[in-house]
Amino acid sequence: MTTLETRPSSAATAAPARKPKRKLGPGSLTVVTWIIAILFVFPLLWMILTAFKQEADAYTDPPKLFFSPTFDQIANVLKGGFLPYLSNSAFVTVLSTLLVLLLGIPAAYALSLAPVKKTSNALGFFLSTKMLPIVAAIIPLYIISQNTELLDTVWALVILYTSMNLPLAIWMMRSFFLEVPHEMIEAGRIDGANLPTLLRKIIMPVVAPGIAATALICVIFSWTEFFYAVNLTAARAGTVPVFLVGFITSEGLYWAQLSAAALLASLPVMIVGWFAQNHLVRGLSMGAVK
């Protein structure tokens, strides 16, 4: 008696088809992007709302989302001596940024398009200056400022902010200068252009977005710097971050006034960043796509 062996068909033994993975569509990506953006911007929005509240409304629990806005806190901040601190910050920030660009552009050119001897050593030295914690140098800096009569003056902050931002600016601008085609420089030299002409008419138009991005970063670092300002200034040369500390008292925090002062302190940087955002994006993306 013969037995028939049944073999499974190939269709039966085939593995079940995998379901295609679902990918996020444009609408989902837009929603996710908006959620992330709101999470990042929420502290700023809350600061703006609190700046237009009365102190009693700022302390409510749960917080009030609907209230009668007022400019009383902003007026109190302006009357409390905010403008001298603002002028000190503006003077120190603008002057130190200009000095950084004045010293950093030739250095970045020499380390990129016209490499000098021991370029790697120079770049390593610039980078090593950022490795020292600033708290380790505050006592020598305080003594030097006191002996040179620079203590509690804006000039001490100008010097320190320039030295603080210069290494970072050189590294950034060097990467931008490396993107300049050598053919353009050679063509300019063949036409008889000297170094100032090369920088002004050939190189600078190409690296202008990168320089703008570098300048904006130096402005932000100088405007928001607190440690040097609070330790080396007192009554005459205090900056905006030092002014904000005055709202921390033994009685507690005045949230509405502190938010109003923080809003006024943030406005200049936000305005500069808003107008320079195109240059900032172009500058930070230089060299990203070959």
Backbone bond lengths (Angstrom), bond angles and torsions (degrees), N, CA, C in turn:
res aa  C-N    CA-C-N  psi(-1)  N-CA   C-N-CA  omega(-1)  CA-C   N-CA-C  phi
1 M - - - 1.479 - - 1.514 108.69 -
2 T 1.226 115.04 122.58 1.464 119.57 -176.85 1.510 110.09 -92.52
3 T 1.341 114.27 140.00 1.477 120.05 177.91 1.511 109.12 -106.54
4 L 1.279 114.47 136.95 1.473 120.37 179.32 1.519 109.38 -89.91
5 E 1.303 115.59 122.14 1.473 120.80 178.05 1.522 108.68 -86.92
6 T 1.279 114.40 125.76 1.476 119.96 179.40 1.506 109.18 -96.08
7 R 1.260 115.34 122.52 1.464 121.17 178.06 1.538 109.70 -102.62
8 P 1.325 114.58 136.36 1.485 116.11 178.88 1.506 110.47 -65.76
9 S 1.276 113.94 142.62 1.470 119.50 178.91 1.509 110.38 -72.18
10 S 1.328 114.22 157.26 1.476 119.66 179.75 1.509 111.71 -63.95
11 A 1.333 116.56 -30.28 1.466 119.69 179.48 1.511 111.48 -68.58
12 A 1.398 114.02 -34.01 1.457 117.30 -178.85 1.508 111.82 -73.84
13 T 1.363 116.13 -33.37 1.462 119.91 -178.74 1.520 113.44 -83.67
14 A 1.287 117.65 -8.79 1.467 119.72 -178.91 1.526 110.10 -65.92
15 A 1.355 115.73 142.29 1.465 121.08 -179.57 1.520 109.52 -68.61
16 P 1.306 115.30 145.00 1.475 117.47 179.61 1.519 111.06 -63.12
17 A 1.286 116.06 141.51 1.475 120.68 -177.89 1.521 110.01 -66.93
18 R 1.322 114.82 136.17 1.462 120.10 178.60 1.518 110.66 -79.51
19 K 1.287 113.12 140.89 1.458 117.68 178.15 1.521 110.07 -74.07
20 P 1.298 117.12 135.01 1.476 118.41 179.15 1.523 111.80 -63.99
21 K 1.317 113.41 139.59 1.470 118.65 179.92 1.520 110.18 -68.95
22 R 1.299 113.10 138.58 1.459 118.06 178.34 1.514 110.28 -81.39
23 K 1.279 115.85 131.34 1.458 121.67 178.12 1.527 110.04 -105.90
24 L 1.315 113.41 148.54 1.462 118.03 178.59 1.520 109.68 -68.62
25 G 1.294 115.36 130.46 1.441 119.90 177.35 1.513 111.80 -83.84
26 P 1.338 116.83 176.64 1.466 120.03 179.47 1.521 113.05 -57.83
27 G 1.335 116.89 -37.96 1.463 119.10 179.71 1.516 112.67 -66.05
28 S 1.347 116.89 -41.96 1.468 120.28 179.18 1.522 111.04 -65.33
29 L 1.341 116.03 -41.62 1.463 118.96 178.36 1.526 111.56 -63.12
30 T 1.319 116.27 -36.65 1.457 119.55 178.23 1.528 110.89 -64.66
31 V 1.342 116.21 -42.39 1.468 120.14 179.60 1.525 110.50 -64.11
32 V 1.344 117.05 -44.69 1.467 120.66 179.53 1.523 110.64 -62.48
33 T 1.323 116.10 -40.90 1.463 119.90 179.86 1.526 111.41 -63.28
34 W 1.329 115.68 -42.30 1.465 119.55 179.07 1.524 111.53 -65.02
35 I 1.327 117.15 -38.78 1.468 120.18 178.85 1.522 110.60 -63.64
36 I 1.325 116.48 -45.41 1.467 119.76 179.09 1.525 110.98 -63.76
37 A 1.332 116.13 -41.67 1.466 119.49 179.84 1.526 111.29 -63.57
38 I 1.337 116.73 -40.81 1.470 120.01 179.50 1.524 110.73 -65.40
39 L 1.321 117.51 -38.61 1.464 120.56 178.39 1.530 111.25 -62.70
40 F 1.332 116.46 -38.89 1.454 119.19 -180.00 1.525 111.96 -74.49
41 V 1.330 116.96 -35.34 1.462 120.78 -175.46 1.531 111.64 -88.00
42 F 1.334 117.60 -13.65 1.463 120.21 -175.21 1.527 113.54 -56.52
43 P 1.353 121.36 -45.00 1.477 118.90 177.90 1.524 113.00 -58.59
44 L 1.337 116.60 -38.11 1.459 119.41 178.42 1.528 110.84 -66.88
45 L 1.324 116.89 -42.53 1.462 119.76 178.61 1.527 110.97 -63.79
46 W 1.334 116.68 -39.90 1.463 119.59 179.24 1.530 111.03 -66.25
47 M 1.333 117.37 -36.70 1.466 120.65 176.58 1.525 110.48 -63.20
48 I 1.333 116.45 -41.32 1.464 119.89 -179.96 1.521 110.58 -65.58
49 L 1.329 117.35 -42.41 1.465 119.97 178.32 1.526 111.57 -63.40
50 T 1.324 116.56 -43.08 1.465 119.86 -178.43 1.521 111.50 -67.22
51 A 1.329 117.25 -29.60 1.461 120.42 -179.41 1.525 112.29 -64.41
52 F 1.324 117.60 -22.73 1.467 121.19 -178.91 1.529 111.81 -104.85
53 K 1.336 116.92 18.98 1.457 121.18 177.15 1.522 110.75 -104.27
54 Q 1.328 114.75 161.96 1.455 120.15 166.06 1.534 108.65 -79.40
55 E 1.327 116.27 160.58 1.469 119.04 -178.51 1.526 111.37 -60.70
56 A 1.314 116.84 -35.87 1.461 119.49 179.17 1.523 111.65 -65.30
57 D 1.336 116.98 -37.21 1.464 120.02 178.78 1.523 111.99 -73.58
58 A 1.319 117.39 -26.55 1.462 120.37 -178.74 1.518 112.26 -74.10
59 Y 1.348 117.89 -18.79 1.462 121.49 -176.11 1.525 112.98 -101.41
60 T 1.300 118.66 3.25 1.461 120.39 -176.17 1.527 111.59 -69.29
61 D 1.315 115.49 149.52 1.457 121.92 177.89 1.531 107.97 -137.58
62 P 1.332 117.68 110.84 1.467 128.91 6.40 1.529 112.07 -74.10
63 P 1.336 116.61 159.68 1.471 119.58 -176.67 1.527 111.91 -63.60
64 K 1.301 114.26 148.47 1.463 120.94 178.01 1.529 109.91 -84.87
65 L 1.318 115.74 126.42 1.456 120.72 174.29 1.522 111.70 -95.17
66 F 1.320 116.79 -21.97 1.455 121.33 179.46 1.524 108.25 -118.97
67 F 1.316 115.69 121.11 1.460 120.86 -176.65 1.521 108.27 -155.42
68 S 1.300 115.06 169.97 1.465 120.47 177.30 1.522 108.82 -87.46
69 P 1.329 119.05 110.07 1.468 120.32 -177.29 1.522 111.50 -65.99
70 T 1.303 115.14 148.63 1.454 121.67 -179.85 1.518 109.88 -143.94
71 F 1.315 116.00 151.96 1.459 122.33 176.94 1.525 111.64 -101.28
72 D 1.310 116.88 13.99 1.461 120.15 -176.60 1.527 111.91 -63.14
73 Q 1.327 116.82 -41.31 1.469 119.40 -177.45 1.527 111.20 -66.97
74 I 1.319 117.07 -40.58 1.464 120.06 178.21 1.526 110.22 -65.35
75 A 1.338 116.95 -39.95 1.466 119.97 177.67 1.520 110.97 -64.76
76 N 1.319 117.01 -39.08 1.466 119.55 178.56 1.524 111.80 -65.87
77 V 1.322 116.88 -37.23 1.469 120.05 178.18 1.522 110.87 -65.67
78 L 1.334 116.55 -42.83 1.462 119.84 179.54 1.529 111.30 -66.06
79 K 1.322 116.57 -35.96 1.462 119.57 178.30 1.530 112.22 -75.57
80 G 1.335 117.18 -19.26 1.463 120.93 -176.67 1.509 114.90 -84.31
81 G 1.325 118.24 13.71 1.459 120.68 176.81 1.505 114.38 91.98
82 F 1.341 117.68 29.99 1.464 120.78 -178.46 1.524 112.66 -74.20
83 L 1.320 117.46 -35.41 1.471 121.00 -172.65 1.531 113.53 -62.11
84 P 1.339 121.14 -41.71 1.482 118.70 176.39 1.528 112.47 -60.04
85 Y 1.305 118.12 -40.05 1.467 120.59 177.60 1.535 110.39 -65.55
86 L 1.325 115.51 -38.10 1.458 119.37 178.43 1.522 111.39 -64.49
87 S 1.328 117.10 -42.98 1.463 119.98 179.17 1.526 111.41 -65.66
88 N 1.325 117.61 -37.39 1.472 119.95 176.91 1.532 110.83 -63.36
89 S 1.312 116.55 -44.45 1.466 119.77 179.49 1.526 111.08 -63.58
90 A 1.330 116.10 -42.25 1.462 119.43 -179.85 1.523 111.31 -64.08
91 F 1.326 116.94 -43.93 1.465 120.36 -179.72 1.524 110.97 -63.27
92 V 1.328 117.05 -48.23 1.465 120.99 -178.03 1.525 110.92 -65.10
93 T 1.312 117.39 -41.98 1.457 120.70 -176.91 1.524 111.50 -67.26
94 V 1.320 116.85 -48.12 1.467 120.22 -177.50 1.525 110.91 -65.56
95 L 1.326 117.05 -47.27 1.458 119.43 -176.79 1.528 111.73 -66.95
96 S 1.318 118.21 -42.91 1.470 119.81 179.41 1.525 111.52 -65.94
97 T 1.327 117.98 -36.59 1.467 120.38 177.88 1.526 110.88 -66.45
98 L 1.329 117.40 -41.81 1.467 120.14 176.98 1.523 111.56 -62.49
99 L 1.331 117.24 -40.76 1.466 119.94 177.96 1.524 111.31 -66.14
100 V 1.325 116.91 -38.26 1.461 119.86 177.54 1.523 110.74 -61.20
101 L 1.327 117.00 -44.63 1.463 120.11 179.06 1.523 111.13 -67.42
102 L 1.322 117.30 -39.95 1.456 120.99 -179.03 1.525 111.70 -63.48
103 L 1.321 116.84 -38.06 1.461 120.76 -179.80 1.529 112.20 -89.53
104 G 1.315 116.99 -30.41 1.453 119.74 -174.12 1.512 114.65 -80.06
105 I 1.338 117.99 -32.96 1.462 119.54 -178.19 1.523 111.38 -64.34
106 P 1.339 121.23 -49.95 1.478 118.87 176.59 1.523 112.83 -61.55
107 A 1.344 117.29 -37.38 1.463 119.53 179.18 1.525 111.15 -65.62
108 A 1.323 116.87 -43.05 1.461 119.94 178.99 1.524 111.32 -65.46
109 Y 1.332 117.17 -37.24 1.471 120.38 176.50 1.521 110.58 -63.84
110 A 1.332 117.21 -44.35 1.470 120.30 -178.55 1.523 111.77 -66.94
111 L 1.321 118.09 -30.26 1.462 120.89 -177.51 1.523 112.98 -90.88
112 S 1.315 117.56 -0.60 1.470 119.79 -178.07 1.521 112.21 -125.20
113 L 1.319 117.34 -64.91 1.462 121.16 -174.93 1.522 112.80 -85.90
114 A 1.303 118.00 -22.64 1.471 121.63 177.89 1.522 108.26 -133.61
115 P 1.338 117.78 69.87 1.467 120.89 -173.68 1.520 112.54 -56.19
116 V 1.303 115.66 132.59 1.454 121.92 177.91 1.526 108.63 -97.36
117 K 1.316 116.06 177.50 1.464 120.37 -179.94 1.528 109.51 -67.95
118 K 1.334 113.74 142.07 1.466 122.20 178.05 1.533 111.17 56.46
119 T 1.330 114.37 47.29 1.462 119.34 178.24 1.523 111.23 -61.80
120 S 1.339 116.61 -43.46 1.464 119.75 -179.08 1.526 111.61 -62.19
121 N 1.332 117.52 -35.36 1.460 120.38 178.11 1.525 110.90 -66.32
122 A 1.333 115.71 -40.53 1.463 119.39 178.78 1.520 110.93 -64.99
123 L 1.340 117.25 -42.70 1.454 119.91 178.77 1.528 110.93 -64.87
124 G 1.321 116.72 -39.19 1.456 119.36 176.91 1.513 112.62 -64.42
125 F 1.342 115.96 -37.00 1.465 119.15 178.00 1.523 111.09 -66.03
126 F 1.345 117.11 -42.89 1.456 119.69 178.35 1.531 111.00 -60.51
127 L 1.333 115.73 -41.43 1.457 119.30 -179.09 1.525 111.71 -70.16
128 S 1.328 117.35 -34.13 1.467 120.17 -178.28 1.522 112.09 -67.33
129 T 1.331 117.50 -24.98 1.461 119.45 179.37 1.528 112.13 -67.85
130 K 1.335 118.00 -18.66 1.465 121.30 178.43 1.523 111.93 -88.60
131 M 1.332 117.64 -5.12 1.461 120.28 -176.93 1.517 112.78 -87.77
132 L 1.319 118.18 -16.78 1.458 120.96 -179.31 1.522 109.60 -80.89
133 P 1.316 118.85 123.66 1.478 119.78 176.24 1.527 110.46 -61.69
134 I 1.312 115.97 136.66 1.463 119.20 -176.32 1.517 111.63 -66.53
135 V 1.340 116.89 -25.72 1.457 118.75 179.71 1.525 111.05 -67.75
136 A 1.346 117.62 -24.94 1.460 120.23 -179.95 1.522 112.16 -74.98
137 A 1.339 117.31 -17.48 1.458 120.48 -177.03 1.521 112.92 -108.91
138 I 1.314 118.19 2.31 1.459 118.96 -172.70 1.527 112.06 -69.71
139 I 1.331 118.38 -36.14 1.467 119.98 -179.45 1.534 111.21 -67.18
140 P 1.350 120.15 -49.49 1.471 118.30 174.77 1.523 113.15 -58.90
141 L 1.334 117.10 -39.56 1.464 119.58 179.08 1.523 111.67 -65.53
142 Y 1.305 116.19 -37.52 1.471 119.76 178.06 1.527 110.41 -64.31
143 I 1.327 116.65 -44.49 1.474 120.35 -179.61 1.527 110.70 -65.48
144 I 1.326 116.99 -43.05 1.466 120.42 178.63 1.521 110.56 -62.55
145 S 1.331 117.06 -44.32 1.469 120.22 179.11 1.520 111.64 -63.04
146 Q 1.321 116.34 -37.36 1.461 119.65 179.38 1.517 111.50 -69.42
147 N 1.327 117.47 -41.76 1.471 120.70 -178.65 1.521 112.44 -71.85
148 T 1.311 118.13 -28.25 1.461 121.83 179.03 1.522 112.75 -94.99
149 E 1.322 117.25 7.55 1.466 123.22 179.79 1.529 112.89 59.86
150 L 1.322 115.99 32.73 1.464 121.30 176.59 1.523 112.19 -103.53
151 L 1.314 116.89 -0.23 1.452 120.29 -179.43 1.529 110.11 -67.68
152 D 1.315 116.02 135.26 1.458 123.25 -177.73 1.522 111.81 60.03
153 T 1.335 115.44 41.22 1.465 121.58 173.50 1.523 108.56 -130.74
154 V 1.313 115.15 154.91 1.461 119.14 179.08 1.526 111.62 -70.68
155 W 1.328 117.47 -22.52 1.463 119.96 -177.71 1.522 111.79 -68.56
156 A 1.319 117.40 -32.93 1.461 119.44 175.60 1.525 110.54 -63.26
157 L 1.323 116.86 -41.48 1.458 119.83 178.50 1.520 111.57 -69.21
158 V 1.327 117.89 -35.98 1.466 120.30 177.44 1.526 110.28 -60.56
159 I 1.315 117.00 -45.86 1.463 120.65 -179.72 1.526 110.83 -64.62
160 L 1.320 116.86 -44.49 1.458 120.19 -177.38 1.528 111.62 -68.79
161 Y 1.309 117.69 -41.62 1.462 119.48 -179.67 1.525 111.10 -68.64
162 T 1.327 116.57 -34.85 1.464 118.98 176.12 1.521 110.93 -63.77
163 S 1.322 116.53 -47.58 1.471 119.32 178.75 1.520 112.01 -67.56
164 M 1.301 117.81 -28.64 1.463 121.55 179.75 1.518 111.76 -72.06
165 N 1.337 117.89 -40.14 1.464 121.91 -175.62 1.520 113.76 -91.66
166 L 1.329 117.99 -18.32 1.458 120.18 -174.14 1.527 112.88 -62.36
167 P 1.340 121.78 -46.94 1.471 119.31 180.00 1.525 112.91 -59.12
168 L 1.322 117.05 -43.88 1.466 119.96 178.97 1.522 110.95 -63.87
169 A 1.329 116.97 -40.75 1.465 120.21 -179.81 1.528 111.32 -64.78
170 I 1.330 117.60 -39.52 1.465 120.43 179.64 1.527 110.23 -64.15
171 W 1.318 116.76 -44.35 1.456 119.48 178.58 1.526 111.46 -62.74
172 M 1.309 118.10 -42.48 1.459 120.57 -179.52 1.519 111.11 -66.51
173 M 1.332 116.88 -49.48 1.459 119.56 -176.14 1.521 111.39 -69.06
174 R 1.320 118.04 -29.24 1.469 119.67 175.48 1.523 110.53 -61.10
175 S 1.332 117.31 -42.80 1.466 119.68 177.88 1.521 111.44 -64.29
176 F 1.333 118.07 -32.29 1.458 120.31 177.27 1.524 111.27 -72.99
177 F 1.331 117.01 -40.06 1.458 120.18 179.21 1.522 111.46 -65.14
178 L 1.329 117.75 -30.98 1.467 120.33 179.44 1.516 112.18 -66.13
179 E 1.325 117.74 -17.56 1.464 121.39 179.20 1.522 112.89 -83.19
180 V 1.314 117.77 -7.92 1.467 120.05 -179.90 1.534 108.78 -74.61
181 P 1.329 119.15 125.50 1.472 120.39 179.22 1.531 111.21 -62.67
182 H 1.330 115.36 133.60 1.464 119.16 179.30 1.530 111.35 -66.89
183 E 1.331 116.47 -24.54 1.465 118.60 179.48 1.527 111.35 -62.30
184 M 1.343 116.70 -37.14 1.458 119.70 178.59 1.528 110.89 -64.95
185 I 1.303 116.78 -40.94 1.462 119.96 -179.98 1.518 110.62 -67.39
186 E 1.322 116.58 -42.93 1.463 119.75 179.26 1.521 111.34 -63.74
187 A 1.342 116.51 -39.11 1.465 119.28 178.49 1.520 110.49 -64.22
188 G 1.337 117.17 -39.87 1.451 119.79 177.61 1.521 112.42 -65.52
189 R 1.323 117.59 -38.21 1.464 120.18 178.05 1.514 111.57 -67.73
190 I 1.344 116.53 -37.10 1.464 119.35 177.36 1.517 110.92 -63.72
191 D 1.334 116.40 -35.17 1.467 120.43 178.26 1.516 112.82 -76.94
192 G 1.334 117.77 -1.00 1.460 121.22 176.14 1.506 115.44 92.12
193 A 1.324 118.37 16.02 1.466 120.80 -179.70 1.524 109.32 -76.28
194 N 1.331 115.83 133.67 1.468 119.88 175.71 1.521 109.79 -85.73
195 L 1.326 116.87 -177.97 1.463 120.78 -175.25 1.527 112.31 -61.83
196 P 1.346 121.08 -48.07 1.469 118.64 178.25 1.526 113.18 -59.07
197 T 1.349 116.35 -37.72 1.461 119.22 178.47 1.518 111.59 -67.94
198 L 1.334 116.85 -39.18 1.458 120.39 177.14 1.529 111.05 -60.89
199 L 1.328 115.37 -45.31 1.458 118.87 -179.47 1.525 111.70 -65.28
200 R 1.325 116.85 -41.94 1.453 120.31 -172.50 1.528 112.74 -77.57
201 K 1.324 118.30 -40.54 1.455 121.08 -170.26 1.531 114.52 -105.31
202 I 1.313 118.11 -19.95 1.467 119.78 -175.66 1.521 111.60 -114.98
203 I 1.326 116.87 -50.88 1.461 120.18 -172.37 1.527 111.43 -81.03
204 M 1.339 116.84 -47.18 1.460 119.98 -174.65 1.523 113.66 -60.76
205 P 1.350 120.80 -41.02 1.473 118.14 177.01 1.525 113.53 -60.74
206 V 1.333 117.12 -29.97 1.463 120.08 -179.32 1.524 111.33 -75.82
207 V 1.336 116.25 -42.07 1.474 120.33 -174.66 1.523 112.32 -96.92
208 A 1.318 118.41 7.83 1.470 120.58 -178.42 1.526 113.07 -57.08
209 P 1.349 120.47 -43.01 1.473 118.12 177.07 1.524 112.66 -61.64
210 G 1.332 117.42 -38.18 1.453 120.02 178.29 1.515 112.67 -65.97
211 I 1.325 116.21 -39.36 1.463 119.90 177.90 1.527 110.29 -66.98
212 A 1.325 116.62 -38.56 1.469 119.72 177.11 1.526 110.82 -63.07
213 A 1.327 117.18 -41.02 1.461 120.02 177.54 1.520 111.20 -64.68
214 T 1.320 116.61 -40.94 1.465 120.18 177.96 1.523 110.86 -63.39
215 A 1.323 116.68 -43.94 1.458 119.89 179.72 1.522 111.45 -62.71
216 L 1.326 117.45 -39.67 1.461 120.39 -179.62 1.524 110.92 -65.55
217 I 1.316 117.20 -40.17 1.463 119.94 178.41 1.528 110.35 -65.68
218 C 1.324 117.39 -40.33 1.469 120.13 176.83 1.529 110.88 -63.55
219 V 1.322 116.89 -38.55 1.468 120.35 177.22 1.525 110.56 -61.98
220 I 1.321 117.02 -44.33 1.468 120.15 -178.98 1.521 110.64 -64.78
221 F 1.341 116.92 -44.89 1.460 119.61 -179.44 1.522 111.80 -63.98
222 S 1.321 117.31 -39.44 1.462 120.16 -179.10 1.521 111.38 -72.52
223 W 1.321 116.74 -39.77 1.465 120.43 -176.84 1.520 111.92 -67.82
224 T 1.331 116.85 -35.83 1.461 120.72 -175.59 1.524 113.48 -96.52
225 E 1.322 119.48 -0.47 1.464 120.89 -178.18 1.525 110.19 -66.20
226 F 1.322 116.04 134.62 1.460 120.72 -173.94 1.532 113.27 -121.56
227 F 1.323 118.06 -38.86 1.463 120.64 -168.99 1.522 111.42 -64.52
228 Y 1.337 117.55 -50.60 1.464 119.64 178.63 1.530 110.87 -62.80
229 A 1.320 116.14 -42.28 1.463 119.93 -174.98 1.521 111.37 -64.78
230 V 1.330 117.72 -41.66 1.465 119.52 -176.12 1.521 111.93 -74.72
231 N 1.334 118.26 -23.65 1.461 120.88 -178.37 1.524 113.72 -96.04
232 L 1.325 117.98 -23.20 1.461 120.42 -175.21 1.521 113.21 -111.79
233 T 1.317 117.66 2.38 1.464 120.64 177.42 1.516 109.06 -128.37
234 A 1.323 114.80 161.19 1.468 120.49 179.47 1.519 109.40 -136.42
235 A 1.321 116.89 -95.24 1.460 120.76 -173.77 1.518 112.68 -99.59
236 R 1.338 117.83 -27.35 1.466 119.54 -170.72 1.519 113.54 -95.37
237 A 1.319 118.19 -33.65 1.465 120.55 -171.03 1.517 112.74 -121.68
238 G 1.319 118.26 22.84 1.458 120.21 179.37 1.518 111.90 -65.23
239 T 1.316 116.17 144.94 1.461 121.92 179.49 1.531 109.98 -104.27
240 V 1.320 115.32 -179.75 1.465 120.45 -175.95 1.528 112.55 -60.19
241 P 1.345 120.66 -44.91 1.474 118.01 177.33 1.526 113.16 -58.52
242 V 1.325 117.52 -34.44 1.467 120.31 177.54 1.530 109.93 -67.29
243 F 1.314 116.81 -37.05 1.469 120.48 178.47 1.524 111.14 -63.24
244 L 1.326 117.34 -36.65 1.461 119.81 -178.28 1.526 112.15 -66.94
245 V 1.328 116.63 -27.58 1.465 119.56 179.97 1.529 110.58 -65.57
246 G 1.324 117.67 -26.01 1.454 120.85 -178.53 1.518 114.21 -62.60
247 F 1.332 117.58 -15.03 1.461 120.04 179.80 1.535 112.16 -86.45
248 I 1.324 116.60 -3.15 1.462 120.53 174.71 1.526 107.16 -92.79
249 T 1.303 117.28 105.74 1.454 122.37 -175.64 1.517 110.03 -121.76
250 S 1.318 115.82 171.49 1.466 120.79 177.22 1.519 112.02 -67.23
251 E 1.320 117.02 -20.75 1.460 120.90 178.97 1.526 111.95 -82.28
252 G 1.330 117.27 -8.69 1.456 120.68 -178.30 1.518 110.66 118.15
253 L 1.310 115.70 -169.54 1.456 122.16 -179.01 1.524 110.39 -98.47
254 Y 1.314 114.85 136.26 1.464 121.26 172.29 1.533 106.50 -93.29
255 W 1.331 115.57 92.09 1.451 119.80 -169.59 1.526 112.11 -63.43
256 A 1.299 118.26 -41.72 1.465 120.24 -177.73 1.526 111.15 -66.52
257 Q 1.329 117.26 -46.39 1.460 119.46 178.68 1.530 111.40 -66.85
258 L 1.323 117.03 -39.11 1.461 119.72 178.08 1.524 111.00 -63.92
259 S 1.314 117.56 -40.20 1.464 120.60 177.64 1.523 111.12 -66.16
260 A 1.324 117.23 -39.18 1.467 120.06 177.43 1.524 110.89 -64.45
261 A 1.337 117.34 -43.27 1.466 120.23 177.99 1.521 111.16 -64.89
262 A 1.340 116.61 -40.50 1.464 119.69 178.36 1.522 111.26 -65.53
263 L 1.316 117.13 -35.97 1.463 120.52 177.22 1.521 110.84 -64.06
264 L 1.332 116.47 -47.13 1.458 119.82 178.29 1.521 111.58 -63.77
265 A 1.337 117.06 -34.63 1.458 120.23 179.04 1.522 112.26 -71.41
266 S 1.325 116.90 -29.41 1.464 120.58 -177.32 1.517 113.24 -86.80
267 L 1.318 116.83 -21.22 1.466 119.23 -175.36 1.530 114.00 -57.71
268 P 1.344 120.19 -47.16 1.477 118.35 -178.90 1.516 113.24 -58.52
269 V 1.331 117.43 -43.34 1.463 120.06 -179.20 1.531 110.60 -67.64
270 M 1.343 117.20 -39.89 1.455 119.82 179.36 1.528 111.15 -65.80
271 I 1.325 116.80 -38.65 1.470 119.73 179.13 1.530 110.39 -66.13
272 V 1.324 116.72 -45.66 1.470 120.20 178.39 1.522 110.50 -62.00
273 G 1.328 116.70 -43.97 1.458 119.50 178.96 1.515 113.11 -64.41
274 W 1.333 116.88 -34.52 1.468 120.40 179.42 1.530 110.53 -65.51
275 F 1.312 117.41 -45.39 1.466 119.80 -178.72 1.533 111.96 -73.80
276 A 1.323 117.72 -25.58 1.470 120.61 -177.10 1.514 112.50 -102.08
277 Q 1.327 118.92 12.28 1.456 119.80 -174.02 1.525 112.21 -66.04
278 N 1.331 117.76 -35.42 1.463 119.26 178.73 1.524 110.98 -65.00
279 H 1.339 115.99 -44.78 1.457 119.20 177.83 1.531 110.79 -66.13
280 L 1.323 116.80 -34.59 1.461 119.87 -179.73 1.525 110.37 -65.64
281 V 1.324 118.00 -45.24 1.463 120.85 -179.72 1.517 110.50 -65.88
282 R 1.330 117.31 -43.57 1.460 119.56 179.47 1.517 111.46 -66.12
283 G 1.338 116.17 -38.97 1.455 118.92 -178.39 1.517 112.69 -68.05
284 L 1.342 116.72 -44.10 1.457 120.00 -179.15 1.523 112.37 -72.63
285 S 1.333 118.16 -18.06 1.476 120.76 178.69 1.514 112.23 -97.96
286 M 1.308 119.44 2.52 1.470 121.05 178.07 1.515 109.61 -63.45
287 G 1.350 115.64 129.63 1.439 119.82 179.78 1.509 114.11 85.71
288 A 1.342 117.99 -3.38 1.463 119.08 -178.72 1.512 111.58 -74.02
289 V 1.337 117.82 -31.79 1.468 122.70 -179.75 1.518 108.30 -120.29
290 K 1.282 116.35 120.68 1.469 121.27 179.47 1.508 109.33 -90.59
